[in-house]
Amino acid sequence: MASARAARWIRTNIPGIHIPDHIIHRLEKADEQEAEAVNICVELVQKFREIEGVSGIHFMARSRAHIIFSIIKRSEILHKRQINSFYK
């Protein structure tokens, strides 16, 4: 989700997806909503890493694949792995 508007659309139109109000409000208050969305994702990745039994995360970014690399890099989930040069 790159904006509060996108987050609201996802929450309303995709069954099974829950995006809390506080996340949408955080995006609305941000000067750069896409950058704040990346911050939120990085924070969530860090939290997921602490959950025993979680061994992977599925990222989807329709028309924003460049954001995924930023999230992966900032969250350091591949810090010990060599990243394919395609993604650099």
Biopython code that builds the backbone (N, CA, C, O; Angstrom):
import numpy as np
from Bio.PDB.StructureBuilder import StructureBuilder

atoms = [
    (1, "MET", "N", (0.850, -1.174, 0.000)),
    (1, "MET", "CA", (0.000, 0.000, 0.000)),
    (1, "MET", "C", (0.891, 1.230, 0.000)),
    (1, "MET", "O", (1.797, 1.355, 0.824)),
    (2, "ALA", "N", (0.633, 2.107, -0.903)),
    (2, "ALA", "CA", (1.506, 3.268, -1.047)),
    (2, "ALA", "C", (0.881, 4.540, -0.489)),
    (2, "ALA", "O", (1.515, 5.595, -0.476)),
    (3, "SER", "N", (-0.362, 4.438, -0.029)),
    (3, "SER", "CA", (-1.040, 5.631, 0.478)),
    (3, "SER", "C", (-2.207, 5.208, 1.370)),
    (3, "SER", "O", (-2.610, 4.045, 1.394)),
    (4, "ALA", "N", (-2.729, 6.177, 2.092)),
    (4, "ALA", "CA", (-3.915, 5.910, 2.918)),
    (4, "ALA", "C", (-5.092, 5.510, 2.036)),
    (4, "ALA", "O", (-5.875, 4.630, 2.393)),
    (5, "ARG", "N", (-5.210, 6.153, 0.900)),
    (5, "ARG", "CA", (-6.297, 5.821, -0.032)),
    (5, "ARG", "C", (-6.202, 4.366, -0.479)),
    (5, "ARG", "O", (-7.204, 3.651, -0.499)),
    (6, "ALA", "N", (-5.000, 3.933, -0.837)),
    (6, "ALA", "CA", (-4.793, 2.544, -1.255)),
    (6, "ALA", "C", (-5.085, 1.581, -0.108)),
    (6, "ALA", "O", (-5.683, 0.526, -0.318)),
    (7, "ALA", "N", (-4.669, 1.939, 1.093)),
    (7, "ALA", "CA", (-4.917, 1.082, 2.260)),
    (7, "ALA", "C", (-6.412, 0.921, 2.506)),
    (7, "ALA", "O", (-6.879, -0.180, 2.795)),
    (8, "ARG", "N", (-7.161, 2.011, 2.393)),
    (8, "ARG", "CA", (-8.621, 1.932, 2.565)),
    (8, "ARG", "C", (-9.249, 1.054, 1.483)),
    (8, "ARG", "O", (-10.141, 0.255, 1.768)),
    (9, "TRP", "N", (-8.780, 1.203, 0.240)),
    (9, "TRP", "CA", (-9.325, 0.400, -0.854)),
    (9, "TRP", "C", (-9.057, -1.083, -0.611)),
    (9, "TRP", "O", (-9.949, -1.914, -0.777)),
    (10, "ILE", "N", (-7.832, -1.411, -0.219)),
    (10, "ILE", "CA", (-7.466, -2.801, 0.048)),
    (10, "ILE", "C", (-8.341, -3.363, 1.163)),
    (10, "ILE", "O", (-8.882, -4.462, 1.042)),
    (11, "ARG", "N", (-8.477, -2.610, 2.241)),
    (11, "ARG", "CA", (-9.267, -3.063, 3.389)),
    (11, "ARG", "C", (-10.724, -3.321, 3.004)),
    (11, "ARG", "O", (-11.339, -4.273, 3.485)),
    (12, "THR", "N", (-11.265, -2.477, 2.143)),
    (12, "THR", "CA", (-12.666, -2.589, 1.747)),
    (12, "THR", "C", (-12.901, -3.667, 0.695)),
    (12, "THR", "O", (-13.931, -4.340, 0.725)),
    (13, "ASN", "N", (-11.974, -3.839, -0.224)),
    (13, "ASN", "CA", (-12.229, -4.655, -1.411)),
    (13, "ASN", "C", (-11.550, -6.021, -1.468)),
    (13, "ASN", "O", (-11.862, -6.818, -2.352)),
    (14, "ILE", "N", (-10.650, -6.306, -0.569)),
    (14, "ILE", "CA", (-9.962, -7.600, -0.609)),
    (14, "ILE", "C", (-10.329, -8.377, 0.655)),
    (14, "ILE", "O", (-9.903, -8.030, 1.757)),
    (15, "PRO", "N", (-11.121, -9.426, 0.479)),
    (15, "PRO", "CA", (-11.559, -10.224, 1.633)),
    (15, "PRO", "C", (-10.375, -10.795, 2.421)),
    (15, "PRO", "O", (-9.390, -11.254, 1.845)),
    (16, "GLY", "N", (-10.494, -10.755, 3.726)),
    (16, "GLY", "CA", (-9.467, -11.330, 4.587)),
    (16, "GLY", "C", (-8.339, -10.392, 4.952)),
    (16, "GLY", "O", (-7.484, -10.740, 5.766)),
    (17, "ILE", "N", (-8.321, -9.213, 4.367)),
    (17, "ILE", "CA", (-7.259, -8.242, 4.671)),
    (17, "ILE", "C", (-7.777, -7.270, 5.734)),
    (17, "ILE", "O", (-8.854, -6.690, 5.594)),
    (18, "HIS", "N", (-6.999, -7.110, 6.781)),
    (18, "HIS", "CA", (-7.351, -6.157, 7.836)),
    (18, "HIS", "C", (-6.218, -5.146, 7.970)),
    (18, "HIS", "O", (-5.082, -5.503, 8.282)),
    (19, "ILE", "N", (-6.539, -3.908, 7.735)),
    (19, "ILE", "CA", (-5.578, -2.819, 7.944)),
    (19, "ILE", "C", (-6.185, -1.928, 9.020)),
    (19, "ILE", "O", (-7.213, -1.290, 8.791)),
    (20, "PRO", "N", (-5.559, -1.881, 10.185)),
    (20, "PRO", "CA", (-6.128, -1.112, 11.300)),
    (20, "PRO", "C", (-6.210, 0.384, 11.007)),
    (20, "PRO", "O", (-5.423, 0.930, 10.233)),
    (21, "ASP", "N", (-7.174, 1.025, 11.642)),
    (21, "ASP", "CA", (-7.353, 2.474, 11.485)),
    (21, "ASP", "C", (-6.074, 3.244, 11.797)),
    (21, "ASP", "O", (-5.752, 4.219, 11.118)),
    (22, "HIS", "N", (-5.344, 2.805, 12.829)),
    (22, "HIS", "CA", (-4.143, 3.570, 13.218)),
    (22, "HIS", "C", (-3.090, 3.570, 12.105)),
    (22, "HIS", "O", (-2.322, 4.525, 11.989)),
    (23, "ILE", "N", (-3.044, 2.525, 11.295)),
    (23, "ILE", "CA", (-2.107, 2.497, 10.163)),
    (23, "ILE", "C", (-2.556, 3.499, 9.102)),
    (23, "ILE", "O", (-1.739, 4.241, 8.555)),
    (24, "ILE", "N", (-3.842, 3.517, 8.816)),
    (24, "ILE", "CA", (-4.368, 4.461, 7.824)),
    (24, "ILE", "C", (-4.170, 5.896, 8.292)),
    (24, "ILE", "O", (-3.794, 6.761, 7.501)),
    (25, "HIS", "N", (-4.416, 6.151, 9.554)),
    (25, "HIS", "CA", (-4.206, 7.511, 10.087)),
    (25, "HIS", "C", (-2.728, 7.901, 10.023)),
    (25, "HIS", "O", (-2.396, 9.046, 9.718)),
    (26, "ARG", "N", (-1.858, 6.958, 10.307)),
    (26, "ARG", "CA", (-0.415, 7.235, 10.226)),
    (26, "ARG", "C", (-0.029, 7.620, 8.801)),
    (26, "ARG", "O", (0.753, 8.548, 8.599)),
    (27, "LEU", "N", (-0.571, 6.913, 7.818)),
    (27, "LEU", "CA", (-0.298, 7.249, 6.422)),
    (27, "LEU", "C", (-0.861, 8.620, 6.068)),
    (27, "LEU", "O", (-0.202, 9.404, 5.385)),
    (28, "GLU", "N", (-2.073, 8.913, 6.527)),
    (28, "GLU", "CA", (-2.704, 10.208, 6.229)),
    (28, "GLU", "C", (-1.879, 11.371, 6.765)),
    (28, "GLU", "O", (-1.793, 12.416, 6.120)),
    (29, "LYS", "N", (-1.279, 11.205, 7.922)),
    (29, "LYS", "CA", (-0.503, 12.285, 8.550)),
    (29, "LYS", "C", (0.880, 12.473, 7.934)),
    (29, "LYS", "O", (1.509, 13.513, 8.126)),
    (30, "ALA", "N", (1.350, 11.477, 7.201)),
    (30, "ALA", "CA", (2.711, 11.518, 6.666)),
    (30, "ALA", "C", (2.835, 12.526, 5.523)),
    (30, "ALA", "O", (1.931, 12.657, 4.699)),
    (31, "ASP", "N", (3.964, 13.234, 5.485)),
    (31, "ASP", "CA", (4.250, 14.139, 4.363)),
    (31, "ASP", "C", (4.441, 13.356, 3.078)),
    (31, "ASP", "O", (3.985, 13.779, 2.016)),
    (32, "GLU", "N", (5.116, 12.214, 3.169)),
    (32, "GLU", "CA", (5.369, 11.326, 2.029)),
    (32, "GLU", "C", (4.750, 9.968, 2.355)),
    (32, "GLU", "O", (5.371, 9.144, 3.027)),
    (33, "GLN", "N", (3.533, 9.738, 1.881)),
    (33, "GLN", "CA", (2.815, 8.528, 2.260)),
    (33, "GLN", "C", (3.511, 7.257, 1.794)),
    (33, "GLN", "O", (3.528, 6.268, 2.527)),
    (34, "GLU", "N", (4.080, 7.256, 0.608)),
    (34, "GLU", "CA", (4.760, 6.055, 0.132)),
    (34, "GLU", "C", (5.970, 5.733, 1.004)),
    (34, "GLU", "O", (6.202, 4.568, 1.327)),
    (35, "ALA", "N", (6.729, 6.726, 1.382)),
    (35, "ALA", "CA", (7.888, 6.510, 2.257)),
    (35, "ALA", "C", (7.437, 5.994, 3.618)),
    (35, "ALA", "O", (8.086, 5.127, 4.202)),
    (36, "GLU", "N", (6.334, 6.522, 4.120)),
    (36, "GLU", "CA", (5.811, 6.053, 5.406)),
    (36, "GLU", "C", (5.304, 4.622, 5.295)),
    (36, "GLU", "O", (5.436, 3.844, 6.240)),
    (37, "ALA", "N", (4.729, 4.269, 4.160)),
    (37, "ALA", "CA", (4.285, 2.893, 3.933)),
    (37, "ALA", "C", (5.478, 1.937, 3.978)),
    (37, "ALA", "O", (5.377, 0.837, 4.521)),
    (38, "VAL", "N", (6.596, 2.357, 3.410)),
    (38, "VAL", "CA", (7.809, 1.546, 3.473)),
    (38, "VAL", "C", (8.262, 1.406, 4.922)),
    (38, "VAL", "O", (8.634, 0.313, 5.349)),
    (39, "ASN", "N", (8.236, 2.497, 5.679)),
    (39, "ASN", "CA", (8.603, 2.436, 7.101)),
    (39, "ASN", "C", (7.730, 1.435, 7.847)),
    (39, "ASN", "O", (8.228, 0.646, 8.650)),
    (40, "ILE", "N", (6.438, 1.469, 7.582)),
    (40, "ILE", "CA", (5.501, 0.548, 8.232)),
    (40, "ILE", "C", (5.840, -0.890, 7.874)),
    (40, "ILE", "O", (5.848, -1.760, 8.745)),
    (41, "CYS", "N", (6.119, -1.148, 6.609)),
    (41, "CYS", "CA", (6.462, -2.510, 6.177)),
    (41, "CYS", "C", (7.738, -3.007, 6.844)),
    (41, "CYS", "O", (7.812, -4.156, 7.279)),
    (42, "VAL", "N", (8.730, -2.150, 6.921)),
    (42, "VAL", "CA", (9.992, -2.534, 7.561)),
    (42, "VAL", "C", (9.738, -2.879, 9.025)),
    (42, "VAL", "O", (10.270, -3.868, 9.530)),
    (43, "GLU", "N", (8.934, -2.074, 9.706)),
    (43, "GLU", "CA", (8.600, -2.352, 11.107)),
    (43, "GLU", "C", (7.871, -3.689, 11.244)),
    (43, "GLU", "O", (8.156, -4.461, 12.160)),
    (44, "LEU", "N", (6.935, -3.964, 10.339)),
    (44, "LEU", "CA", (6.205, -5.228, 10.388)),
    (44, "LEU", "C", (7.120, -6.418, 10.132)),
    (44, "LEU", "O", (6.994, -7.449, 10.793)),
    (45, "VAL", "N", (8.039, -6.286, 9.180)),
    (45, "VAL", "CA", (8.993, -7.364, 8.915)),
    (45, "VAL", "C", (9.787, -7.667, 10.171)),
    (45, "VAL", "O", (9.979, -8.832, 10.518)),
    (46, "GLN", "N", (10.249, -6.636, 10.854)),
    (46, "GLN", "CA", (11.007, -6.837, 12.085)),
    (46, "GLN", "C", (10.174, -7.573, 13.134)),
    (46, "GLN", "O", (10.685, -8.454, 13.826)),
    (47, "LYS", "N", (8.905, -7.219, 13.253)),
    (47, "LYS", "CA", (8.026, -7.897, 14.212)),
    (47, "LYS", "C", (7.788, -9.351, 13.812)),
    (47, "LYS", "O", (7.789, -10.235, 14.669)),
    (48, "PHE", "N", (7.586, -9.605, 12.526)),
    (48, "PHE", "CA", (7.361, -10.973, 12.056)),
    (48, "PHE", "C", (8.577, -11.850, 12.312)),
    (48, "PHE", "O", (8.439, -13.038, 12.604)),
    (49, "ARG", "N", (9.763, -11.270, 12.205)),
    (49, "ARG", "CA", (10.997, -12.027, 12.428)),
    (49, "ARG", "C", (11.093, -12.541, 13.858)),
    (49, "ARG", "O", (11.778, -13.530, 14.116)),
    (50, "GLU", "N", (10.415, -11.881, 14.783)),
    (50, "GLU", "CA", (10.461, -12.270, 16.191)),
    (50, "GLU", "C", (9.471, -13.382, 16.530)),
    (50, "GLU", "O", (9.517, -13.928, 17.632)),
    (51, "ILE", "N", (8.580, -13.724, 15.607)),
    (51, "ILE", "CA", (7.563, -14.733, 15.867)),
    (51, "ILE", "C", (8.132, -16.113, 15.545)),
    (51, "ILE", "O", (8.524, -16.385, 14.411)),
    (52, "GLU", "N", (8.169, -16.968, 16.546)),
    (52, "GLU", "CA", (8.680, -18.317, 16.353)),
    (52, "GLU", "C", (7.817, -19.058, 15.333)),
    (52, "GLU", "O", (6.588, -19.023, 15.394)),
    (53, "GLY", "N", (8.477, -19.721, 14.406)),
    (53, "GLY", "CA", (7.775, -20.492, 13.390)),
    (53, "GLY", "C", (7.568, -19.758, 12.078)),
    (53, "GLY", "O", (7.257, -20.385, 11.065)),
    (54, "VAL", "N", (7.733, -18.446, 12.073)),
    (54, "VAL", "CA", (7.612, -17.692, 10.821)),
    (54, "VAL", "C", (8.935, -17.822, 10.079)),
    (54, "VAL", "O", (9.993, -17.459, 10.594)),
    (55, "SER", "N", (8.854, -18.347, 8.856)),
    (55, "SER", "CA", (10.095, -18.575, 8.112)),
    (55, "SER", "C", (10.121, -17.848, 6.776)),
    (55, "SER", "O", (11.027, -18.064, 5.971)),
    (56, "GLY", "N", (9.140, -16.993, 6.532)),
    (56, "GLY", "CA", (9.155, -16.256, 5.276)),
    (56, "GLY", "C", (8.075, -15.187, 5.243)),
    (56, "GLY", "O", (7.144, -15.187, 6.049)),
    (57, "ILE", "N", (8.225, -14.286, 4.299)),
    (57, "ILE", "CA", (7.276, -13.186, 4.112)),
    (57, "ILE", "C", (7.021, -13.071, 2.616)),
    (57, "ILE", "O", (7.948, -13.171, 1.812)),
    (58, "HIS", "N", (5.784, -12.866, 2.253)),
    (58, "HIS", "CA", (5.422, -12.702, 0.843)),
    (58, "HIS", "C", (5.163, -11.218, 0.592)),
    (58, "HIS", "O", (4.270, -10.626, 1.199)),
    (59, "PHE", "N", (5.942, -10.628, -0.297)),
    (59, "PHE", "CA", (5.776, -9.222, -0.648)),
    (59, "PHE", "C", (5.048, -9.110, -1.976)),
    (59, "PHE", "O", (5.319, -9.866, -2.909)),
    (60, "MET", "N", (4.131, -8.170, -2.056)),
    (60, "MET", "CA", (3.455, -7.849, -3.315)),
    (60, "MET", "C", (3.406, -6.331, -3.438)),
    (60, "MET", "O", (3.047, -5.637, -2.487)),
    (61, "ALA", "N", (3.761, -5.828, -4.591)),
    (61, "ALA", "CA", (3.725, -4.384, -4.806)),
    (61, "ALA", "C", (3.366, -4.125, -6.263)),
    (61, "ALA", "O", (4.241, -3.918, -7.104)),
    (62, "ARG", "N", (2.109, -4.138, -6.540)),
    (62, "ARG", "CA", (1.648, -3.914, -7.914)),
    (62, "ARG", "C", (2.168, -2.568, -8.425)),
    (62, "ARG", "O", (1.905, -1.527, -7.824)),
    (63, "SER", "N", (2.888, -2.596, -9.509)),
    (63, "SER", "CA", (3.455, -1.403, -10.152)),
    (63, "SER", "C", (4.474, -0.671, -9.287)),
    (63, "SER", "O", (4.819, 0.473, -9.581)),
    (64, "ARG", "N", (4.962, -1.310, -8.225)),
    (64, "ARG", "CA", (5.942, -0.666, -7.347)),
    (64, "ARG", "C", (6.993, -1.667, -6.872)),
    (64, "ARG", "O", (7.345, -1.691, -5.693)),
    (65, "ALA", "N", (7.485, -2.481, -7.781)),
    (65, "ALA", "CA", (8.450, -3.513, -7.417)),
    (65, "ALA", "C", (9.708, -2.923, -6.782)),
    (65, "ALA", "O", (10.340, -3.572, -5.949)),
    (66, "HIS", "N", (10.075, -1.713, -7.164)),
    (66, "HIS", "CA", (11.273, -1.078, -6.593)),
    (66, "HIS", "C", (11.152, -0.906, -5.078)),
    (66, "HIS", "O", (12.161, -0.885, -4.373)),
    (67, "ILE", "N", (9.956, -0.785, -4.591)),
    (67, "ILE", "CA", (9.732, -0.612, -3.153)),
    (67, "ILE", "C", (10.107, -1.883, -2.393)),
    (67, "ILE", "O", (10.623, -1.821, -1.278)),
    (68, "ILE", "N", (9.843, -3.032, -3.009)),
    (68, "ILE", "CA", (10.132, -4.299, -2.340)),
    (68, "ILE", "C", (11.616, -4.408, -2.010)),
    (68, "ILE", "O", (11.978, -4.814, -0.906)),
    (69, "PHE", "N", (12.470, -4.050, -2.952)),
    (69, "PHE", "CA", (13.905, -4.126, -2.682)),
    (69, "PHE", "C", (14.281, -3.209, -1.527)),
    (69, "PHE", "O", (15.093, -3.584, -0.681)),
    (70, "SER", "N", (13.708, -2.021, -1.479)),
    (70, "SER", "CA", (13.988, -1.096, -0.387)),
    (70, "SER", "C", (13.583, -1.700, 0.959)),
    (70, "SER", "O", (14.313, -1.574, 1.942)),
    (71, "ILE", "N", (12.437, -2.345, 1.003)),
    (71, "ILE", "CA", (11.963, -2.960, 2.242)),
    (71, "ILE", "C", (12.891, -4.103, 2.650)),
    (71, "ILE", "O", (13.271, -4.215, 3.816)),
    (72, "ILE", "N", (13.251, -4.945, 1.694)),
    (72, "ILE", "CA", (14.142, -6.070, 1.986)),
    (72, "ILE", "C", (15.489, -5.567, 2.493)),
    (72, "ILE", "O", (16.020, -6.083, 3.477)),
    (73, "LYS", "N", (16.036, -4.566, 1.823)),
    (73, "LYS", "CA", (17.344, -4.029, 2.214)),
    (73, "LYS", "C", (17.289, -3.399, 3.610)),
    (73, "LYS", "O", (18.140, -3.674, 4.455)),
    (74, "ARG", "N", (16.280, -2.552, 3.843)),
    (74, "ARG", "CA", (16.192, -1.860, 5.135)),
    (74, "ARG", "C", (15.874, -2.800, 6.288)),
    (74, "ARG", "O", (16.319, -2.570, 7.412)),
    (75, "SER", "N", (15.110, -3.858, 6.024)),
    (75, "SER", "CA", (14.745, -4.775, 7.106)),
    (75, "SER", "C", (15.855, -5.781, 7.400)),
    (75, "SER", "O", (15.806, -6.485, 8.409)),
    (76, "GLU", "N", (16.853, -5.849, 6.522)),
    (76, "GLU", "CA", (18.028, -6.715, 6.685)),
    (76, "GLU", "C", (17.664, -8.196, 6.759)),
    (76, "GLU", "O", (18.369, -8.971, 7.406)),
    (77, "ILE", "N", (16.579, -8.596, 6.108)),
    (77, "ILE", "CA", (16.199, -10.008, 6.165)),
    (77, "ILE", "C", (17.133, -10.886, 5.340)),
    (77, "ILE", "O", (17.167, -12.102, 5.526)),
    (78, "LEU", "N", (17.882, -10.286, 4.441)),
    (78, "LEU", "CA", (18.833, -11.052, 3.640)),
    (78, "LEU", "C", (20.276, -10.655, 3.944)),
    (78, "LEU", "O", (21.159, -10.840, 3.107)),
    (79, "HIS", "N", (20.518, -10.117, 5.126)),
    (79, "HIS", "CA", (21.833, -9.559, 5.433)),
    (79, "HIS", "C", (22.985, -10.544, 5.285)),
    (79, "HIS", "O", (24.121, -10.121, 5.073)),
    (80, "LYS", "N", (22.727, -11.842, 5.389)),
    (80, "LYS", "CA", (23.799, -12.819, 5.243)),
    (80, "LYS", "C", (23.777, -13.513, 3.886)),
    (80, "LYS", "O", (24.576, -14.415, 3.638)),
    (81, "ARG", "N", (22.881, -13.104, 3.022)),
    (81, "ARG", "CA", (22.771, -13.731, 1.712)),
    (81, "ARG", "C", (23.230, -12.771, 0.626)),
    (81, "ARG", "O", (23.094, -11.555, 0.758)),
    (82, "GLN", "N", (23.761, -13.314, -0.420)),
    (82, "GLN", "CA", (24.153, -12.505, -1.561)),
    (82, "GLN", "C", (22.904, -12.193, -2.379)),
    (82, "GLN", "O", (22.146, -13.100, -2.721)),
    (83, "ILE", "N", (22.686, -10.938, -2.690)),
    (83, "ILE", "CA", (21.518, -10.524, -3.446)),
    (83, "ILE", "C", (21.860, -10.529, -4.928)),
    (83, "ILE", "O", (22.887, -9.994, -5.345)),
    (84, "ASN", "N", (21.001, -11.131, -5.699)),
    (84, "ASN", "CA", (21.180, -11.198, -7.148)),
    (84, "ASN", "C", (21.364, -9.788, -7.705)),
    (84, "ASN", "O", (20.644, -8.868, -7.317)),
    (85, "SER", "N", (22.308, -9.618, -8.595)),
    (85, "SER", "CA", (22.594, -8.297, -9.156)),
    (85, "SER", "C", (21.399, -7.701, -9.898)),
    (85, "SER", "O", (21.352, -6.489, -10.109)),
    (86, "PHE", "N", (20.440, -8.522, -10.295)),
    (86, "PHE", "CA", (19.236, -8.046, -10.953)),
    (86, "PHE", "C", (18.488, -7.043, -10.081)),
    (86, "PHE", "O", (17.861, -6.117, -10.596)),
    (87, "TYR", "N", (18.551, -7.222, -8.775)),
    (87, "TYR", "CA", (17.808, -6.383, -7.838)),
    (87, "TYR", "C", (18.580, -5.183, -7.342)),
    (87, "TYR", "O", (18.047, -4.392, -6.564)),
    (88, "LYS", "N", (19.813, -5.024, -7.766)),
    (88, "LYS", "CA", (20.619, -3.894, -7.282)),
    (88, "LYS", "C", (20.331, -2.654, -8.073)),
    (88, "LYS", "O", (20.916, -1.603, -7.809)),
]
sb = StructureBuilder()
sb.init_structure("model")
sb.init_model(0)
sb.init_chain("A")
sb.init_seg("    ")
for serial, (resi, resn, name, xyz) in enumerate(atoms, 1):
    if name == "N":
        sb.init_residue(resn, " ", resi, " ")
    sb.init_atom(name, np.array(xyz, "f"), 0.0, 1.0, " ", f" {name:<3s}", serial, name[0])
structure = sb.get_structure()
